[in-house]
Amino acid sequence: MEVILKEDVANLGHRGEVVKVADGYGRNFLLPRKLAMQATAANKAVIEQMKAAAARRSATEKAQAEEQVARLAPVVLSFTRKSGEAGHLFGSVTSADIAAALAAEGFEVDRRKIQLDEPLKSLGEFTVAIKLHREVVAQVKVKVQGEAAEETTEEAPAAEAAAE
């Protein structure tokens, strides 16, 4: 079955492309979700108009993404987490945490666009990539700091000595 993609589909193609897919995949997944339409002569004429509109839309999206990269460049996100003696975190900093911190700073970024292979589980400074557009990637600095756990451990023996 040949279909024309209305949206970008991972591992298949980009918006406006004519691709050949299995009948079941097209009929049961792509068509019901409005991700594609059947490749007929009439639809191919319509898709040419869609390609022109998509090119204009992609250009504006790319310009907005580049503008957002310029605004994100000076941003440094700081997280304070409990950590062990070796600097290993008890929890972790995930892409959802980073997205929430960016939202607090006034940047609306979908957590799925934050390219974090695995959650950050150690103290230090990290550079995290955010894919804002197909061709535009922003870099954000993330600092993970440990909580001052020494204060609570020093207070506990002092409290025990005072109790005796």
Backbone as a printed PyTorch tensor [residue, N CA C, xyz], in Angstrom:
tensor([[[ 0.8440, -1.1750,  0.0000],
         [ 0.0000,  0.0000,  0.0000],
         [ 0.8890,  1.2370,  0.0000]],

        [[ 0.5530,  2.2030, -0.8460],
         [ 1.2740,  3.4600, -0.8660],
         [ 0.4580,  4.5070, -0.1340]],

        [[ 1.1410,  5.2520,  0.7490],
         [ 0.4650,  6.3150,  1.4930],
         [ 1.3010,  7.5910,  1.4090]],

        [[ 0.6260,  8.6940,  1.6320],
         [ 1.2910,  9.9910,  1.6920],
         [ 1.2630, 10.4180,  3.1510]],

        [[ 2.4260, 10.6920,  3.7240],
         [ 2.5050, 11.0450,  5.1420],
         [ 2.0540, 12.4790,  5.3740]],

        [[ 1.1510, 12.6530,  6.3400],
         [ 0.6970, 13.9880,  6.7230],
         [ 1.5740, 14.5770,  7.8190]],

        [[ 2.2350, 13.7260,  8.5890],
         [ 3.1110, 14.1340,  9.6890],
         [ 4.4000, 13.3240,  9.6060]],

        [[ 5.4280, 13.7800, 10.3010],
         [ 6.6670, 13.0080, 10.3990],
         [ 6.3890, 11.7580, 11.2170]],

        [[ 6.7980, 10.6140, 10.7150],
         [ 6.6400,  9.3480, 11.4310],
         [ 8.0260,  8.7490, 11.6070]],

        [[ 8.3860,  8.4470, 12.8570],
         [ 9.7160,  7.9120, 13.1540],
         [ 9.9430,  6.6090, 12.3940]],

        [[11.1280,  6.4550, 11.8670],
         [11.5730,  5.2650, 11.1360],
         [10.7660,  4.9910,  9.8680]],

        [[10.0140,  5.9950,  9.3950],
         [ 9.2460,  5.7800,  8.1720],
         [ 9.4970,  6.9000,  7.1670]],

        [[ 9.3300,  8.1540,  7.5810],
         [ 9.5640,  9.2550,  6.6610],
         [ 9.0720, 10.5640,  7.2150]],

        [[ 9.2160, 11.6010,  6.3910],
         [ 8.8280, 12.9440,  6.7940],
         [ 7.5180, 13.3340,  6.1160]],

        [[ 6.9500, 14.4120,  6.6090],
         [ 5.6860, 14.9330,  6.1060],
         [ 5.7810, 15.1750,  4.6000]],

        [[ 4.7570, 14.7030,  3.8660],
         [ 4.6990, 14.9330,  2.4260],
         [ 5.3220, 13.8450,  1.5690]],

        [[ 6.0020, 12.9030,  2.1610],
         [ 6.6360, 11.8380,  1.3780],
         [ 5.6250, 10.7510,  1.0300]],

        [[ 5.8200, 10.1390, -0.1370],
         [ 5.0230,  8.9830, -0.5370],
         [ 5.8540,  7.7550, -0.1830]],

        [[ 5.3140,  6.9040,  0.6940],
         [ 6.0500,  5.7210,  1.1280],
         [ 5.1930,  4.4740,  0.9300]],

        [[ 5.8640,  3.3670,  0.7670],
         [ 5.1860,  2.0810,  0.6160],
         [ 5.2420,  1.3760,  1.9650]],

        [[ 4.0730,  0.9980,  2.4990],
         [ 3.9910,  0.3290,  3.7990],
         [ 3.1400, -0.9250,  3.6570]],

        [[ 3.2200, -1.7720,  4.6620],
         [ 2.3800, -2.9660,  4.6920],
         [ 0.9130, -2.5470,  4.8020]],

        [[ 0.0350, -3.3280,  4.1880],
         [-1.3950, -2.9840,  4.1870],
         [-1.9410, -2.8080,  5.5910]],

        [[-1.6240, -3.7150,  6.4910],
         [-2.1480, -3.6430,  7.8580],
         [-1.6440, -2.4200,  8.6030]],

        [[-0.3740, -2.0770,  8.4160],
         [ 0.2050, -0.9190,  9.0890],
         [-0.4800,  0.3560,  8.6250]],

        [[-0.6920,  0.4550,  7.3290],
         [-1.3600,  1.6380,  6.7920],
         [-2.8090,  1.7210,  7.2190]],

        [[-3.5280,  0.6120,  7.0810],
         [-4.9690,  0.5790,  7.3540],
         [-5.2720,  0.6730,  8.8470]],

        [[-4.4660,  0.0420,  9.6870],
         [-4.7800, -0.0380, 11.1230],
         [-4.0690,  0.9910, 11.9880]],

        [[-2.9900,  1.5820, 11.4930],
         [-2.2460,  2.5340, 12.3200],
         [-2.2050,  3.9300, 11.7030]],

        [[-1.6640,  4.0430, 10.5110],
         [-1.4430,  5.3610,  9.9150],
         [-2.7340,  6.0870,  9.5460]],

        [[-3.6420,  5.4080,  8.8540],
         [-4.8680,  6.0690,  8.4110],
         [-5.8030,  6.4580,  9.5600]],

        [[-6.0800,  5.5750, 10.5300],
         [-6.9820,  5.9870, 11.6280],
         [-6.4350,  7.1370, 12.4710]],

        [[-5.1240,  7.2300, 12.5910],
         [-4.5240,  8.2930, 13.4050],
         [-4.2580,  9.5580, 12.6000]],

        [[-4.7120,  9.5750, 11.3560],
         [-4.5600, 10.7440, 10.4710],
         [-3.0890, 11.1250, 10.2680]],

        [[-2.2210, 10.1290, 10.3170],
         [-0.8050, 10.3660, 10.0580],
         [-0.4960, 10.2770,  8.5690]],

        [[-1.4200,  9.6540,  7.8090],
         [-1.1940,  9.4720,  6.3790],
         [-2.5360,  9.3920,  5.6670]],

        [[-2.4730,  9.4970,  4.3230],
         [-3.6570,  9.2740,  3.5010],
         [-3.2340,  8.4400,  2.3040]],

        [[-4.2060,  7.7580,  1.6970],
         [-3.8770,  6.8890,  0.5800],
         [-3.3370,  7.7060, -0.5790]],

        [[-2.3910,  7.1190, -1.3010],
         [-1.7430,  7.8110, -2.4110],
         [-2.5400,  7.5980, -3.6940]],

        [[-3.5360,  8.4610, -3.9080],
         [-4.2960,  8.4440, -5.1610],
         [-3.8590,  9.6550, -5.9800]],

        [[-4.3170,  9.7200, -7.2330],
         [-3.9310, 10.8400, -8.1010],
         [-4.4320, 12.1650, -7.5270]],

        [[-5.6460, 12.1740, -7.0150],
         [-6.2070, 13.4030, -6.4380],
         [-5.4340, 13.8070, -5.1870]],

        [[-5.1260, 12.8260, -4.3490],
         [-4.3920, 13.1250, -3.1180],
         [-2.9710, 13.6010, -3.4140]],

        [[-2.3740, 13.1040, -4.4940],
         [-1.0250, 13.5470, -4.8500],
         [-1.0350, 15.0280, -5.2510]],

        [[-2.1270, 15.4850, -5.8840],
         [-2.2410, 16.9030, -6.2240],
         [-2.4000, 17.7310, -4.9510]],

        [[-3.1930, 17.2160, -4.0200],
         [-3.4030, 17.9150, -2.7470],
         [-2.0970, 17.9640, -1.9630]],

        [[-1.3100, 16.9160, -2.0360],
         [-0.0810, 16.8460, -1.2450],
         [ 0.9370, 17.8780, -1.7270]],

        [[ 0.9120, 18.2450, -2.9930],
         [ 1.8160, 19.2820, -3.4750],
         [ 1.5240, 20.6050, -2.7720]],

        [[ 0.2340, 20.9020, -2.5780],
         [-0.1430, 22.1030, -1.8380],
         [ 0.2790, 21.9790, -0.3780]],

        [[ 0.1040, 20.7950,  0.1760],
         [ 0.4980, 20.5670,  1.5710],
         [ 2.0150, 20.7170,  1.7330]],

        [[ 2.7790, 20.2750,  0.7380],
         [ 4.2390, 20.3920,  0.8190],
         [ 4.6610, 21.8580,  0.8660]],

        [[ 4.0200, 22.6870,  0.0610],
         [ 4.3460, 24.1110,  0.0570],
         [ 4.0180, 24.7290,  1.4120]],

        [[ 2.8430, 24.3860,  1.9490],
         [ 2.4480, 24.9040,  3.2660],
         [ 3.3850, 24.3690,  4.3440]],

        [[ 3.7600, 23.0950,  4.2210],
         [ 4.6490, 22.4950,  5.2100],
         [ 6.0280, 23.1460,  5.1700]],

        [[ 6.4940, 23.4880,  3.9820],
         [ 7.8040, 24.1460,  3.8660],
         [ 7.7670, 25.5120,  4.5420]],

        [[ 6.6830, 26.2550,  4.3410],
         [ 6.5590, 27.5570,  5.0100],
         [ 6.4810, 27.3820,  6.5160]],

        [[ 5.6760, 26.4210,  6.9690],
         [ 5.5140, 26.1770,  8.4020],
         [ 6.8290, 25.7210,  9.0220]],

        [[ 7.5520, 24.8600,  8.3260],
         [ 8.8310, 24.3660,  8.8380],
         [ 9.8380, 25.5080,  8.9480]],

        [[ 9.8030, 26.4270,  7.9860],
         [10.7260, 27.5600,  8.0330],
         [10.4280, 28.4460,  9.2410]],

        [[ 9.1560, 28.6890,  9.5240],
         [ 8.8200, 29.5190, 10.6870],
         [ 9.1380, 28.7860, 11.9800]],

        [[ 8.8760, 27.4680, 12.0210],
         [ 9.1960, 26.6840, 13.2200],
         [10.7040, 26.6900, 13.4690]],

        [[11.4810, 26.5880, 12.3940],
         [12.9390, 26.5870, 12.5380],
         [13.4200, 27.9430, 13.0440]],

        [[12.8470, 29.0300, 12.5300],
         [13.2290, 30.3700, 12.9840],
         [12.8940, 30.5580, 14.4610]],

        [[11.7160, 30.0670, 14.8800],
         [11.3310, 30.1570, 16.2880],
         [12.2680, 29.3190, 17.1520]],

        [[12.6350, 28.1370, 16.6630],
         [13.5360, 27.2640, 17.4150],
         [14.9140, 27.9070, 17.5720]],

        [[15.4060, 28.5460, 16.5140],
         [16.7060, 29.2070, 16.6020],
         [16.6580, 30.3820, 17.5690]],

        [[15.5190, 31.0760, 17.5850],
         [15.3460, 32.1770, 18.5410],
         [15.3430, 31.6440, 19.9700]],

        [[14.6960, 30.5000, 20.1700],
         [14.6460, 29.9000, 21.5040],
         [16.0260, 29.3910, 21.9230]],

        [[16.8430, 28.9300, 20.9760],
         [18.2070, 28.4930, 21.2850],
         [19.0040, 29.6650, 21.8470]],

        [[18.8330, 30.8380, 21.2520],
         [19.5500, 32.0220, 21.7270],
         [19.1150, 32.3870, 23.1520]],

        [[17.8280, 32.1940, 23.4560],
         [17.3500, 32.5030, 24.8050],
         [17.7660, 31.4290, 25.8130]],

        [[17.9180, 30.1770, 25.3580],
         [18.2850, 29.0780, 26.2560],
         [19.7880, 29.0210, 26.5350]],

        [[20.6060, 29.6390, 25.6980],
         [22.0580, 29.5380, 25.8350],
         [22.5690, 29.9390, 27.2180]],

        [[22.1340, 31.0520, 27.8200],
         [22.6900, 31.4290, 29.1290],
         [22.0570, 30.6990, 30.3200]],

        [[21.0480, 29.8810, 30.0810],
         [20.3280, 29.2300, 31.1820],
         [21.1720, 28.1280, 31.8170]],

        [[21.2480, 28.1470, 33.1380],
         [21.9140, 27.0920, 33.8980],
         [20.9060, 26.5950, 34.9300]],

        [[20.5820, 25.3200, 34.8700],
         [19.6280, 24.7300, 35.8010],
         [20.3880, 24.0720, 36.9480]],

        [[19.9430, 24.3110, 38.1770],
         [20.5910, 23.7030, 39.3410],
         [19.6060, 22.7990, 40.0580]],

        [[20.0730, 21.6290, 40.4050],
         [19.2700, 20.6640, 41.1540],
         [20.0430, 20.2620, 42.3950]],

        [[19.3610, 20.1690, 43.5210],
         [19.9810, 19.7220, 44.7590],
         [19.3360, 18.3910, 45.1350]],

        [[20.1530, 17.3830, 45.2380],
         [19.6590, 16.0380, 45.5570],
         [20.5130, 15.4310, 46.6630]],

        [[19.9550, 14.4700, 47.3840],
         [20.7230, 13.7440, 48.3930],
         [21.7070, 12.8290, 47.6750]],

        [[22.9200, 12.7640, 48.2110],
         [23.9340, 11.9350, 47.5680],
         [24.7490, 11.1870, 48.6100]],

        [[25.3880, 10.1230, 48.1550],
         [26.2460,  9.3330, 49.0180],
         [27.6370,  9.9370, 49.0820]],

        [[28.5230,  9.2750, 49.7890],
         [29.8790,  9.7800, 49.9670],
         [30.6600,  9.8370, 48.6570]],

        [[30.3980,  8.9260, 47.7510],
         [31.1440,  8.8740, 46.4890],
         [30.5790,  9.8440, 45.4560]],

        [[29.5900, 10.6500, 45.8060],
         [29.0090, 11.5850, 44.8670],
         [27.9400, 10.9770, 43.9910]],

        [[27.4680,  9.7980, 44.3530],
         [26.4130,  9.1160, 43.6280],
         [25.0750,  9.5190, 44.2310]],

        [[24.1130,  9.8940, 43.4150],
         [22.8150, 10.3440, 43.9180],
         [21.9640,  9.1730, 44.3880]],

        [[21.1600,  9.4320, 45.4300],
         [20.2010,  8.4170, 45.8660],
         [19.0340,  8.3600, 44.8870]],

        [[18.6520,  9.5000, 44.3450],
         [17.6250,  9.5610, 43.3140],
         [18.2980,  9.8090, 41.9830]],

        [[17.6480, 10.5890, 41.1300],
         [18.2540, 10.9540, 39.8580],
         [17.5770, 12.2140, 39.3380]],

        [[18.1760, 12.8120, 38.3300],
         [17.5920, 13.9610, 37.6490],
         [17.1670, 13.4620, 36.2740]],

        [[15.8690, 13.5160, 35.9950],
         [15.3200, 12.9790, 34.7570],
         [14.9540, 14.1030, 33.7920]],

        [[14.5620, 13.7090, 32.5990],
         [14.1440, 14.7000, 31.6110],
         [12.8850, 15.4270, 32.0720]],

        [[12.0250, 14.7630, 32.8390],
         [10.8380, 15.4280, 33.3770],
         [11.2360, 16.5110, 34.3790]],

        [[12.2530, 16.2480, 35.2010],
         [12.7460, 17.2640, 36.1430],
         [13.2990, 18.4740, 35.3860]],

        [[14.0390, 18.2090, 34.3240],
         [14.6230, 19.2920, 33.5340],
         [13.5200, 20.1010, 32.8550]],

        [[12.5020, 19.4130, 32.3210],
         [11.3860, 20.1120, 31.6750],
         [10.6380, 20.9780, 32.6780]],

        [[10.4450, 20.4740, 33.9050],
         [ 9.7640, 21.2540, 34.9400],
         [10.5820, 22.4790, 35.3340]],

        [[11.9040, 22.3250, 35.4350],
         [12.7670, 23.4560, 35.7800],
         [12.7700, 24.4920, 34.6540]],

        [[12.7420, 24.0320, 33.4120],
         [12.6720, 24.9660, 32.2910],
         [11.3360, 25.6990, 32.2720]],

        [[10.2560, 24.9910, 32.6210],
         [ 8.9370, 25.6280, 32.6950],
         [ 8.9190, 26.7020, 33.7730]],

        [[ 9.6090, 26.4460, 34.8890],
         [ 9.6950, 27.4410, 35.9600],
         [10.4730, 28.6690, 35.4940]],

        [[11.4120, 28.4760, 34.5690],
         [12.1920, 29.5830, 34.0220],
         [11.4420, 30.3090, 32.8990]],

        [[10.3050, 29.7490, 32.4760],
         [ 9.5100, 30.3890, 31.4280],
         [ 9.6810, 29.7850, 30.0450]],

        [[10.2700, 28.6030, 29.9340],
         [10.4570, 27.9400, 28.6490],
         [ 9.5730, 26.7010, 28.6120]],

        [[ 8.6800, 26.6390, 27.6360],
         [ 7.8320, 25.4650, 27.4750],
         [ 8.5220, 24.4780, 26.5410]],

        [[ 9.0600, 23.4120, 27.1160],
         [ 9.7590, 22.3910, 26.3430],
         [ 9.1690, 21.0380, 26.7150]],

        [[ 8.7850, 20.2710, 25.7060],
         [ 8.2530, 18.9340, 25.9420],
         [ 9.3870, 18.0320, 26.4360]],

        [[ 9.1270, 17.2360, 27.4550],
         [10.1830, 16.3990, 28.0410],
         [10.7330, 15.3850, 27.0420]],

        [[ 9.9370, 15.0110, 26.0370],
         [10.4090, 14.0470, 25.0460],
         [11.4480, 14.6550, 24.1090]],

        [[11.5290, 15.9750, 24.0560],
         [12.5190, 16.6350, 23.2070],
         [13.8690, 16.7490, 23.9080]],

        [[13.8900, 16.5000, 25.2120],
         [15.1440, 16.5590, 25.9670],
         [15.8770, 15.2400, 25.7370]],

        [[17.0450, 15.3230, 25.1600],
         [17.7790, 14.1230, 24.7770],
         [18.7230, 13.7150, 25.9010]],

        [[18.1810, 12.9060, 26.7870],
         [18.9190, 12.4060, 27.9340],
         [18.8800, 10.8840, 27.8380]],

        [[20.0290, 10.2810, 27.5150],
         [20.0640,  8.8310, 27.3090],
         [19.6130,  8.0870, 28.5510]],

        [[20.1190,  8.5070, 29.6970],
         [19.7270,  7.9200, 30.9690],
         [19.7360,  9.0320, 32.0120]],

        [[18.9550,  8.8890, 33.0670],
         [18.9000,  9.9460, 34.0930],
         [20.2710, 10.2270, 34.6980]],

        [[20.4700, 11.4830, 35.1100],
         [21.7340, 11.8880, 35.7290],
         [21.7640, 11.3640, 37.1530]],

        [[22.7720, 10.5570, 37.4950],
         [22.8310,  9.9050, 38.7980],
         [24.0820, 10.2440, 39.5790]],

        [[24.7930, 11.3030, 39.1650],
         [25.9880, 11.6930, 39.9030],
         [26.0610, 13.2140, 39.9860]],

        [[26.8650, 13.6900, 40.9160],
         [27.0370, 15.1260, 41.1050],
         [27.9160, 15.6790, 39.9960]],

        [[27.7380, 16.9740, 39.6810],
         [28.6000, 17.6150, 38.7040],
         [27.8240, 18.4830, 37.7460]],

        [[28.5250, 18.9230, 36.7000],
         [27.9210, 19.7450, 35.6600],
         [27.7800, 18.9100, 34.3970]],

        [[26.6320, 19.0530, 33.7550],
         [26.3400, 18.2870, 32.5500],
         [25.8020, 19.2250, 31.4850]],

        [[26.0000, 18.8820, 30.2350],
         [25.3970, 19.6060, 29.1240],
         [24.3530, 18.6860, 28.5140]],

        [[23.1110, 19.1750, 28.4780],
         [22.0010, 18.3700, 27.9950],
         [21.4870, 18.9780, 26.6900]],

        [[21.2910, 18.1250, 25.6920],
         [20.7940, 18.5740, 24.3920],
         [19.2740, 18.5530, 24.3750]],

        [[18.6870, 19.5900, 23.7630],
         [17.2400, 19.6690, 23.6070],
         [16.9720, 19.8620, 22.1180]],

        [[16.2650, 18.9130, 21.5260],
         [15.9870, 18.9680, 20.0930],
         [14.6960, 19.7590, 19.8850]],

        [[14.8510, 21.0320, 19.5340],
         [13.7030, 21.9130, 19.3740],
         [13.0640, 21.7930, 17.9970]],

        [[13.8580, 21.3930, 17.0090],
         [13.3880, 21.2510, 15.6330],
         [14.2350, 20.1600, 14.9960]],

        [[13.8050, 19.6710, 13.8730],
         [14.5420, 18.6080, 13.1950],
         [15.9990, 18.9820, 12.9670]],

        [[16.2690, 20.2680, 12.7080],
         [17.6220, 20.7140, 12.4050],
         [18.2350, 21.5880, 13.4950]],

        [[17.5100, 21.8610, 14.5760],
         [17.9770, 22.7930, 15.6010],
         [18.0450, 22.0860, 16.9510]],

        [[19.2340, 22.1280, 17.5670],
         [19.4430, 21.5180, 18.8790],
         [20.0260, 22.5710, 19.8170]],

        [[19.4100, 22.7080, 20.9960],
         [19.9000, 23.6530, 22.0010],
         [20.6880, 22.8840, 23.0540]],

        [[21.6310, 23.5600, 23.6880],
         [22.4270, 22.9690, 24.7640],
         [22.1250, 23.7260, 26.0500]],

        [[21.7880, 23.0020, 27.1130],
         [21.4870, 23.6080, 28.4070],
         [22.4290, 23.0070, 29.4380]],

        [[22.9740, 23.8630, 30.3090],
         [23.8530, 23.3700, 31.3720],
         [23.0130, 22.9950, 32.5820]],

        [[23.3250, 21.8290, 33.1380],
         [22.6210, 21.3270, 34.3200],
         [23.6600, 21.0620, 35.4000]],

        [[23.4660, 21.6680, 36.5730],
         [24.3540, 21.4320, 37.7150],
         [23.5910, 20.5980, 38.7290]],

        [[24.2080, 19.4990, 39.1380],
         [23.6220, 18.6530, 40.1610],
         [24.5030, 18.7760, 41.3970]],

        [[23.9080, 19.2660, 42.4790],
         [24.6380, 19.4870, 43.7180],
         [24.0720, 18.5770, 44.7970]],

        [[24.9200, 18.2340, 45.7570],
         [24.4860, 17.3920, 46.8640],
         [23.9630, 18.2310, 48.0160]],

        [[22.9890, 17.6790, 48.7290],
         [22.4890, 18.3530, 49.9270],
         [23.5310, 18.2750, 51.0200]],

        [[23.4730, 19.2040, 51.9570],
         [24.4020, 19.2060, 53.0910],
         [23.9330, 18.1710, 54.1010]],

        [[24.3090, 16.9310, 53.8990],
         [23.8870, 15.8430, 54.7820],
         [24.7090, 15.8190, 56.0640]],

        [[25.8820, 16.4710, 56.0750],
         [26.7530, 16.4350, 57.2440],
         [26.1170, 17.1140, 58.4490]],

        [[25.3180, 18.1610, 58.2010],
         [24.7180, 18.9120, 59.3010],
         [23.7990, 18.0220, 60.1280]],

        [[23.0050, 17.2020, 59.4600],
         [22.0570, 16.3570, 60.1900],
         [22.7980, 15.2590, 60.9530]],

        [[23.8980, 14.7380, 60.4000],
         [24.6200, 13.6690, 61.0940],
         [25.3920, 14.2180, 62.2850]],

        [[25.8630, 15.4730, 62.2100],
         [26.5930, 16.0590, 63.3230],
         [25.6370, 16.4480, 64.4620]],

        [[24.4110, 16.8440, 64.1110],
         [23.4390, 17.2500, 65.1280],
         [22.9340, 16.0620, 65.9230]],

        [[22.8430, 14.8990, 65.2960],
         [22.3000, 13.7200, 65.9710],
         [23.1530, 13.2950, 67.1720]],

        [[24.5080, 13.1720, 67.0620],
         [25.2880, 12.7940, 68.2480],
         [25.2410, 13.8930, 69.3400]],

        [[25.1880, 15.1360, 68.9280],
         [25.1170, 16.2330, 69.9110],
         [23.7920, 16.1470, 70.6670]],

        [[22.7190, 15.7950, 69.9960],
         [21.4160, 15.6800, 70.6510],
         [21.4050, 14.4930, 71.6160]],

        [[22.0720, 13.4040, 71.2380],
         [22.1450, 12.2340, 72.1050],
         [22.9590, 12.5500, 73.3550]],

        [[24.0680, 13.2920, 73.2110],
         [24.9010, 13.6600, 74.3540],
         [24.1560, 14.5750, 75.2960]],

        [[23.3670, 15.4670, 74.7560],
         [22.5820, 16.3960, 75.6100],
         [21.4840, 15.6540, 76.3530]],

        [[20.9560, 14.5740, 75.7500],
         [19.8770, 13.8170, 76.3750],
         [20.3990, 13.0170, 77.5630]],

        [[21.6730, 12.6260, 77.5300],
         [22.2470, 11.8020, 78.6050],
         [22.5860, 12.6260, 79.7430]]])
